[in-house]
Amino acid sequence: MASGSSTSKSDDPKHYSEKEAAEKKQNGESSSSSSSSKQMKYIAIVVLVIIVVMSAAMGMIWGVVKPKRPVYAIEYGVIADANISTPDYETLSGKLGFVMRSYNPNKKSTIHYKSMSIYNSYSENKTTTSVKRVEDFSQPPFNVTRIRFIVPVQISTEPGENVIEYLQHGKITVNISVKAEMTFRFGNWKSTPRPIGIYCQPAAVMLASNFQTTDCYVDL
């Protein structure tokens, strides 16, 4: 009995030492996990603060600049070149020349255009085709820029009808549309690039009267 009691007592220090080591390890892991969690929270708070500050700064700049959407119109259209079939005079093949006016109504911000393309479809051809690729350009405040382009057309009348008489009483209608990427610029600040769509529909060219300016809808 005495020997058994002595063995049990000699094992107690080792048991307590292992238990203490386990507790220290557990506490160390818990402390490390807690530290990592606090660090992640700190990073999240810093990122959130940066986002809020940047958003507030952008809002202040936008409020100062107050950018307005550009104003577009087709201000001139004419039959630039035409060939009429003979002897029936039933078909006209040619080109329509247009002048599109772009106006920047902003008093503080410059507008920059990139990758601008002009498309058209006329009444007898519903397929939209690209007719001009415009070089990148910028418009300072209150600037007016005119863009000239050509639209190929082919008009046919019913058998026995004269295409010249048809045009004198009617018109050639085209649907002009523009697609581009646009940014507002003010000093060193510039907005995020955004797509812009411009729709001038319909633009009508007539032989018997002067061209009437066609206002365009700007989708921004």
C-alpha distance (Angstrom), angle and dihedral (degrees) to the residues before:
residue distance angle dihedral
M1 . . .
A2 3.82 . .
S3 3.81 91.5 .
G4 3.84 92.2 51.2
S5 3.79 91.4 49.8
S6 3.80 91.1 50.5
T7 3.81 92.4 52.5
S8 3.83 92.3 50.8
K9 3.79 91.7 51.0
S10 3.81 92.4 48.6
D11 3.85 89.7 54.8
D12 3.83 94.2 52.3
P13 3.88 97.8 80.0
K14 3.79 91.4 50.0
H15 3.79 91.4 48.5
Y16 3.80 92.8 49.7
S17 3.81 90.9 46.3
E18 3.80 92.4 54.2
K19 3.80 91.2 45.4
E20 3.81 91.6 50.2
A21 3.83 91.1 49.1
A22 3.79 90.8 50.3
E23 3.79 91.9 50.1
K24 3.82 91.5 49.0
K25 3.80 90.6 49.8
Q26 3.80 91.1 48.8
N27 3.81 91.6 47.7
G28 3.81 90.1 47.8
E29 3.80 92.3 51.9
S30 3.80 90.7 46.1
S31 3.80 90.8 49.6
S32 3.82 91.4 48.7
S33 3.80 91.8 48.9
S34 3.79 91.1 48.6
S35 3.82 91.0 49.3
S36 3.80 91.7 49.5
S37 3.80 91.1 49.3
K38 3.81 91.4 50.4
Q39 3.80 90.6 49.2
M40 3.81 92.0 52.1
K41 3.80 90.7 49.7
Y42 3.80 90.3 49.7
I43 3.80 91.9 51.2
A44 3.82 91.3 48.3
I45 3.82 90.9 50.8
V46 3.84 91.9 49.2
V47 3.82 92.0 49.6
L48 3.80 91.1 48.0
V49 3.82 91.5 50.2
I50 3.83 90.9 50.1
I51 3.82 91.2 50.6
V52 3.81 92.0 48.9
V53 3.82 92.5 48.2
M54 3.82 92.9 47.7
S55 3.80 91.7 47.1
A56 3.79 90.9 50.0
A57 3.81 90.9 48.7
M58 3.81 91.7 49.4
G59 3.78 90.2 48.4
M60 3.80 91.6 51.3
I61 3.82 92.4 49.0
W62 3.81 91.6 46.4
G63 3.80 89.5 49.9
V64 3.81 91.7 51.3
V65 3.81 95.9 44.2
K66 3.83 95.7 39.3
P67 3.82 93.8 -169.6
K68 3.80 118.1 -150.4
R69 3.78 126.0 -155.8
P70 3.82 115.7 -101.6
V71 3.81 122.6 -102.0
Y72 3.81 120.3 -124.9
A73 3.80 134.5 -174.9
I74 3.80 140.0 162.4
E75 3.80 99.4 -124.8
Y76 3.78 101.2 174.3
G77 3.78 138.2 27.3
V78 3.79 132.3 170.8
I79 3.80 141.1 162.7
A80 3.80 97.9 -102.4
D81 3.79 98.9 -179.5
A82 3.79 131.2 4.9
N83 3.78 140.1 174.4
I84 3.78 120.2 -167.2
S85 3.76 120.6 -155.9
T86 3.79 117.0 -116.2
P87 2.93 143.4 -110.5
D88 3.81 94.3 5.1
Y89 3.88 98.0 42.9
E90 3.78 89.0 -150.1
T91 3.81 100.8 125.1
L92 3.80 133.1 52.8
S93 3.79 120.2 -166.5
G94 3.75 118.5 -177.3
K95 3.75 150.9 100.1
L96 3.77 133.5 -74.9
G97 3.78 117.5 -147.3
F98 3.81 118.1 -148.3
V99 3.78 136.9 -176.8
M100 3.81 116.1 -153.5
R101 3.79 118.5 -162.3
S102 3.82 120.5 -146.3
Y103 3.80 119.0 -168.7
N104 3.82 129.1 -173.3
P105 3.84 106.3 -150.6
N106 3.82 94.1 -174.7
K107 3.80 119.7 111.1
K108 3.82 96.2 -160.4
S109 3.78 111.1 24.1
T110 3.80 132.0 69.0
I111 3.81 119.3 -140.6
H112 3.79 118.5 -139.9
Y113 3.82 121.9 -163.8
K114 3.77 125.7 -158.4
S115 3.83 132.9 -177.4
M116 3.82 94.8 5.3
S117 3.81 116.4 179.7
I118 3.81 128.4 179.5
Y119 3.81 120.4 -145.6
N120 3.77 135.2 -175.4
S121 3.77 144.3 -172.2
Y122 3.79 122.8 -176.4
S123 3.77 130.0 -154.5
E124 3.81 96.6 -90.6
N125 3.79 95.5 42.0
K126 3.81 116.7 48.9
T127 3.81 92.8 -177.4
T128 3.80 112.1 107.6
T129 3.79 113.2 -133.8
S130 3.79 132.9 -177.9
V131 3.80 112.8 -111.7
K132 3.81 102.7 171.9
R133 3.79 141.1 17.5
V134 3.81 108.9 -152.2
E135 3.78 120.4 -148.8
D136 3.81 115.7 -117.5
F137 3.79 111.6 -88.1
S138 3.82 142.7 170.0
Q139 3.79 131.3 -135.8
P140 3.82 119.0 -152.6
P141 3.82 118.4 -150.0
F142 3.83 113.6 -56.3
N143 3.79 91.2 2.7
V144 3.81 121.2 153.3
T145 3.81 117.6 -152.7
R146 3.81 124.0 -176.7
I147 3.79 120.9 -153.2
R148 3.81 118.9 -161.8
F149 3.78 122.0 -158.1
I150 3.80 142.0 161.5
V151 3.80 127.1 -127.4
P152 3.83 118.4 -161.0
V153 3.82 113.9 -140.7
Q154 3.77 140.8 177.4
I155 3.80 121.0 -162.7
S156 3.79 123.6 -170.4
T157 3.82 128.0 -174.8
E158 3.76 131.0 -156.0
P159 3.80 116.0 -78.9
G160 3.80 109.9 -77.7
E161 3.82 94.3 20.8
N162 3.80 123.7 115.0
V163 3.81 114.3 -125.6
I164 3.82 91.8 -152.0
E165 3.80 91.9 55.7
Y166 3.79 88.4 45.4
L167 3.79 92.3 55.1
Q168 3.81 93.1 45.1
H169 3.78 89.2 58.8
G170 3.77 97.9 31.9
K171 3.77 140.7 27.0
I172 3.77 145.0 -120.6
T173 3.79 108.1 -112.1
V174 3.78 122.1 -158.6
N175 3.78 130.5 178.4
I176 3.79 109.8 -140.3
S177 3.79 119.8 -163.3
V178 3.79 132.1 174.6
K179 3.79 131.0 -158.5
A180 3.80 124.3 -168.9
E181 3.79 146.3 138.7
M182 3.79 116.2 -106.7
T183 3.80 138.2 -169.5
F184 3.80 133.4 -176.7
R185 3.81 116.1 -134.0
F186 3.80 129.4 -163.4
G187 3.80 116.8 171.6
N188 3.82 107.4 -53.0
W189 3.80 91.7 -18.4
K190 3.78 123.5 93.2
S191 3.76 131.6 175.2
T192 3.77 126.0 -120.2
P193 3.85 110.9 -82.1
R194 3.78 111.0 -99.3
P195 3.82 133.7 -175.3
I196 3.79 117.6 -108.7
G197 3.79 128.0 -162.6
I198 3.82 122.9 -162.5
Y199 3.80 120.2 -167.6
C200 3.82 122.9 -168.9
Q201 3.79 104.0 178.7
P202 2.89 124.9 -166.1
A203 3.80 112.0 8.7
A204 3.80 108.1 178.4
V205 3.80 126.9 -160.4
M206 3.81 116.7 -162.3
L207 3.80 132.1 -179.0
A208 3.80 97.0 -148.9
S209 3.81 99.5 54.1
N210 3.78 143.3 26.6
F211 3.78 120.4 -83.6
Q212 3.79 115.1 -92.9
T213 3.80 117.1 -140.4
T214 3.79 113.1 -106.3
D215 3.80 116.2 -148.2
C216 3.78 116.1 -142.0
Y217 3.78 130.8 -138.8
V218 3.81 114.1 -128.0
D219 3.80 116.8 -150.6
L220 3.81 110.0 -163.4
